[in-house]
Amino acid sequence: MIAAVCLVLGLAAVLFVGRLLAGPSLADRVLALDGLIVCAISALVARAVESGDGSFLPVAVVFTLVGFIGTAVIARFIEAQGR
């Protein structure tokens, strides 16, 4: 089951990288980076479930917070450009 999860997450990551490279706007690229962060967090959580070791979970929380703060900062930058 974990192999199927990793396969789906890998496919999603490849598609997000495609959007990152082809995205015509900064907002598209930010969404692609958010998707990659979600894929990384999901892979960490899947690994924690597989191994039964919860030591990866604080790392997932830190990645989540960094992703959220980064998205908020870039959103403010995009909003300021529109003025």
Buried (B, 14 or more C-beta within 10 A) or exposed (E): EEEEBBEEBEEBBEEBBEBBEEBEEEEEBBBBBBBBBBBBBBBBBBBBBEEEEEEBEEBBEEBEEEBEEBBEEBEEEEEEEEE
